[in-house]
Amino acid sequence: MKPNWELKNCCNHDQVVFLITVSVCAVVILALWRTFVLKPFKLVTVFLHEASHAVACKLTCGHVEGIKVNVDEGGTTQTRGGVYWLILPAGYLGSSFWGMVLILASTNLLTARIAAGCFLAALLVVLFVAKNWTLRGLCIGFILFLGVIWALQETTKVRILRYIILFIGVMNSLFSVYDIYDDLISRRVHSSDAEKFAEVCPCCNGVGWGVIWGLISFMFLCGAMYLGLVILS
């Protein structure tokens, strides 16, 4: 069957459920934005941001010396070597990309299982290179959390693995766009990735690169919604 790229006869039951679930996730996230409930999920977004720097470093033949995630929702990745101008934007754009991947993975139980398994593997790997106990605790906590959710999925009628993956994906997408706006556009953090990138690629200043990265991140979110509907059509 050919993909329904034009979304003809939209929307069937699965597509409606997908749109409603994403909308509910977004409303819950925005309503609880400044509460402690979302703190672990915000830190997971920071984790994916820093992990994306690390992946870009390894893919460009660099060495990752350590990763930190801080309680104040900041983080650092210590790298040596690699292609610097690819490593710098990988944090913001990478976390947006992973948000899109998780949203799309939630459209099917098999892909949700694969996404959960890959996420667990990433948490285990980072656990051994983490440089502070905030990140170690985050890794251990989410390994246990996803392990319990997966066990419930397989052994009980509490089958919410797909919805947890979707929630993490939506959270990651929204927080990535917000983080770019807050760090790079509304206020200039001179140590930010965009300011450092502007030194390497001076055709734009840090704010300019922040706007470009923000638009790309928003496109990832829109792409996730569109491709999700295509998959479910």
C-alpha positions in Angstrom: 0.0 0.0 0.0 1.3 3.4 -1.0 1.8 6.1 1.7 -1.1 8.5 1.8 1.1 11.6 1.5 -1.8 13.9 0.6 -3.7 12.7 3.7 -6.8 12.0 1.6 -9.9 11.1 3.7 -8.3 12.3 6.9 -9.0 11.5 9.6 -9.6 7.9 10.6 -10.0 6.6 14.1 -6.2 6.1 14.7 -5.4 9.5 13.3 -8.0 11.2 15.6 -6.6 9.4 18.6 -3.1 10.4 17.7 -4.1 14.1 17.3 -6.1 14.1 20.6 -3.3 12.4 22.5 -0.6 14.8 21.3 -2.9 17.7 22.1 -3.6 16.4 25.6 0.1 15.8 26.2 0.9 19.4 25.0 -1.9 20.9 27.3 -0.7 18.8 30.3 2.9 19.9 29.7 2.1 23.6 29.4 -0.2 23.4 32.4 2.5 21.8 34.6 5.5 23.6 32.9 6.8 25.3 36.1 6.0 22.4 38.5 8.3 19.8 40.0 6.3 17.1 38.2 7.9 17.9 34.8 11.4 18.3 36.3 12.6 14.8 35.4 11.3 15.1 31.9 13.0 18.4 31.4 16.2 16.9 32.6 15.7 14.0 30.1 15.5 16.7 27.3 18.8 18.1 28.6 20.2 14.6 28.6 19.2 14.1 25.0 20.7 17.5 24.2 24.1 16.6 25.7 23.9 13.1 24.3 23.4 14.6 20.8 26.7 16.6 21.2 28.4 13.3 22.2 27.0 11.4 19.2 28.1 14.1 16.8 31.6 14.1 18.4 31.9 10.3 18.1 30.6 10.3 14.5 33.3 12.9 13.6 36.0 10.8 15.2 36.3 12.8 18.4 36.5 11.6 22.0 33.8 12.2 24.7 35.5 12.9 28.0 32.3 13.3 30.1 28.7 14.5 30.2 27.0 16.5 33.0 23.3 17.4 33.5 22.6 19.9 36.3 19.6 20.3 38.5 19.1 23.8 37.1 18.4 22.2 33.7 21.8 23.1 32.3 24.4 20.7 31.1 27.8 20.3 29.5 29.6 17.7 27.3 33.3 17.6 27.4 34.8 16.6 24.0 38.2 16.4 22.4 38.6 16.5 18.6 35.8 15.9 16.2 34.3 18.5 13.8 33.5 21.4 16.1 31.0 23.1 13.7 29.0 19.9 13.6 29.2 19.2 17.3 27.9 22.6 18.4 24.4 22.6 16.7 23.9 18.9 17.4 22.7 19.6 20.9 19.6 21.7 20.1 18.8 20.2 16.7 19.6 16.7 18.0 17.2 16.9 20.9 14.5 18.2 18.5 15.2 15.3 16.1 14.9 12.7 18.9 11.6 14.3 20.0 10.3 13.7 16.4 11.6 10.2 16.4 9.9 9.3 19.7 6.6 10.8 18.5 6.7 8.7 15.3 7.8 5.6 17.3 4.7 5.9 19.4 2.4 5.3 16.5 3.1 1.5 16.7 3.7 -0.8 19.6 6.6 -2.5 17.9 8.4 0.8 17.2 7.6 2.0 20.7 9.3 -1.1 22.1 12.3 -0.5 19.8 12.5 3.2 20.9 12.2 2.3 24.6 14.9 -0.3 24.2 17.3 2.2 22.4 16.5 4.8 25.0 17.3 2.3 27.8 20.6 1.4 26.1 21.5 5.1 25.7 20.8 5.7 29.4 23.0 2.7 30.3 25.9 4.0 28.2 25.7 7.5 29.5 25.5 6.2 33.1 29.2 5.1 32.7 30.4 8.5 31.4 28.3 10.7 33.6 30.4 13.2 35.5 27.9 14.1 38.3 25.3 12.4 40.4 22.4 14.4 39.0 22.9 12.7 35.6 23.6 9.3 37.2 20.4 9.6 39.3 18.5 10.6 36.2 19.8 7.6 34.2 19.1 5.1 37.0 15.6 6.7 37.7 14.5 6.5 34.0 16.0 3.0 33.6 13.8 1.8 36.5 10.8 3.9 35.3 10.9 2.6 31.7 11.6 -0.9 33.0 8.4 -0.9 35.1 6.3 0.6 32.3 7.6 -2.1 29.9 6.9 -4.9 32.5 3.4 -3.6 33.0 2.9 -3.5 29.2 3.9 -7.1 28.8 2.3 -8.7 31.9 -0.8 -6.7 32.7 -3.6 -4.7 31.1 -1.9 -1.4 31.9 -0.5 -0.9 28.4 0.8 2.6 28.3 4.3 2.2 26.8 3.3 3.9 23.6 1.8 6.9 25.5 4.9 7.3 27.7 7.1 7.3 24.6 4.7 9.9 23.0 4.7 12.1 26.1 8.5 12.1 26.2 8.6 12.9 22.5 6.2 15.8 22.8 7.9 17.1 25.9 11.3 16.9 24.2 10.0 18.8 21.1 8.3 21.6 23.1 11.1 22.0 25.5 13.7 22.1 22.7 11.9 24.9 21.0 11.4 26.8 24.3 15.0 26.3 25.3 16.3 27.7 22.0 14.1 30.8 22.4 15.0 31.3 26.0 18.8 30.7 25.7 19.5 32.1 22.2 16.8 34.6 21.2 15.1 36.3 24.2 18.4 36.6 26.0 21.9 36.2 24.8 23.8 33.6 26.8 27.4 34.4 25.7 28.6 30.9 26.5 25.8 29.3 24.5 26.3 26.9 21.6 24.9 29.5 19.2 27.4 32.2 20.3 30.2 29.7 19.9 28.9 28.6 16.5 28.8 32.3 15.4 32.5 32.5 16.1 33.1 29.6 13.7 30.4 30.7 11.2 30.3 34.5 11.5 27.7 35.0 8.7 25.1 35.3 11.5 25.4 36.3 15.2 24.3 34.1 18.0 20.7 35.3 17.9 20.5 34.7 14.1 21.7 31.2 14.5 19.2 30.8 17.4 16.4 31.8 15.1 17.5 29.4 12.4 17.9 26.5 14.8 14.5 27.4 16.4 12.8 27.3 13.0 14.4 23.9 12.2 13.3 22.5 15.6 9.7 23.7 14.9 9.9 22.1 11.5 10.8 18.8 13.2 7.7 19.1 15.5 5.5 19.8 12.5 7.1 17.0 10.5 6.4 14.6 13.4 2.7 15.5 13.3 2.5 15.2 9.5 4.4 11.9 9.2 2.5 10.5 12.2 -0.8 11.1 10.3 0.7 9.6 7.2 1.8 6.5 9.0 -1.6 6.0 10.6 -3.5 6.7 7.4 
